[in-house]
Amino acid sequence: APALPALRRRTPRRLTPPHHPLRMHDLTSLTALFAQAERRRDLALADEAAARTAHTAAQAKADELLDYRKAYEQRWSDAFTGQGAIELVRCYQGFVERLTQAIEHQQRVARVAESRWVAATARRRRKMRRVTGTRPDWWRRCCARRGWRRRRSRSCAG
């Protein structure tokens, strides 16, 4: 029996060799990575803005409570410099004590909000570095691919 010739399987011609740095799927992957980094950066920016707003509101409330306590103590000292009923003094002391507790609580809330803001800022900076690290590589490859296509079209036309 005669030997059958080996069948050669034709592979489609590639625009770029398998080892070429400008293969389309590489650029697509890099583009997807760049877009994902930008989305994460945008989310980090929004988180940072929300944390900053929460901190500002908490700090403003704590400051407002402090101002109120100062004004209340001033009104008390102006109105009752002389003798006051013991029940009235106890009422004043109880109110000032509760007000002080509220101020301390609000200051803790403000500190927690500040730490969240600091953490959100650090996350945003990391995301920004990721985007700025990905962008040049992506841009360089896009430009290189355009140049490679131009050179290829010129050589095919000539």
N, C-alpha and C positions, 0 to 999 in steps of 0.2 A: 504494500500500500504506500502510495506516495505520501510524503510528509506535507501536511497542510501548512500553508504560510501563516506565520503568527499575525494575528489581527492587531493592528495598531489602533488604539483608541485616540481619536483626535480630541485634543483639549481646546477649548475656545481660547482665542488669543487675548491675552490680558493687555490692558493699556499700560500697566506698570508691572514690572517684574515682582515676584513675591517678596523680595527683600527691599524693594524700593520704599523710601520713607514717605512717599506721597500717595500711598494706596488710599482709595476712597474710604474704606471702612475705618482706617486710622483717623482720618480727618473727621468722619462722622462721629466716632467715639470721642475725639477731642472736643468737637462742637457740643456734644451732649454733656460732657464733663464741664465745659465752660458754662453752659446754660444752667446746669444744676448748681454750680458754685455761685452764679449770680442770684438764683432763686434763694439759696440759703443765706446769702449776704443780705438780700432784701428782707427776709424774715427776721434776721438778726437785727437789722436796722429798726424794724417795727417793734420788736421786743425791747430794744434799748429805749426807744421813744416812750413806750408804755411804762417801762420801769422808771424813767426820768419823771414822767408825769405823776406817777404814784408817789414817788419820793417827794416831789415838790408839794403835792397836796397834803401829804402826811406832815411834812415840816411846817407848812403854813398853818395847819390845824394846831400843832404843838405850840407854835409861836402865838397864835391867837389865844390859846388857853393860858399861856404865861402872861400875856398882856391883860387878860381878864382878871387873873388872880392879883396882879399888881394893882389894877384899878380898884378891885374889890377891897383889898387891904387898905388902900389909901382912903376910900370912902368910909371904911369902918373906923379908921383912926381919926378921921375928921369928925365923924358924927358922934363917936362915943369916947371922947378923950377923958371924960369924967367917969363917974361911977355908973356902972351898968348892971342890970339884973344878972344874976349868976346863970339863969336859964338862957338868957340871950347870949352870954359869952360862950356857953357850952354849944349852943346852936352854931355860932360863928366858927368856933374851933372845929366842930364836926364837918361843917361845910368846907372849910379850908383844907381839912385832912382829905376829904373825898376829892376835892379839886386837885390837890397835890397828887393823889393816886392816879387821877385821870391824866394829868400832865405827864407823869412818869410812864404810864402805859403808852400814851401817844408818842413820846420820845423813843420808846422801844420800837414802836411801829415804824417810826421814821428811820431808825437805824437799820431795821430789817429791809425796808424799802431801798435805803441807800446801798446796802450790800448787794441786793438784787440788781440794782442799777449798775454797780461796779462789775458784777459778773456778766451782765448783758453787754456792757461796753467791751469787756475782754473777749466775749464770744464774737461780737461784731468785728473787732479788730482781727481775730483769727480768720473769719470769713472773708474779710477784705484782703488779707494777705493771700488767701487761697485764690481769689479772683485775680488779683494782680499778678500772681505767680502763673496762672493758667493763660491769661490773656496774651502775653507776648508769644508763647509757644504756638497758641492757636492762630494768632495773626501771622506769624512767620510762616507757618505751614500753609495757610490760605494764600498768602502772597507767592510762596514757592510753587504751589499747585497751579496758580494762574500763570506764572511764568513758564512752568513746564508745559502747560497746555498750549501757550503761545508758541513756544519753540517747536513743539510737536506739529502744530498746524502749519507752521512755516516750512518745516522739512517735508511734510507730506505734500504740500502745494507745489514745492519747487522741484 
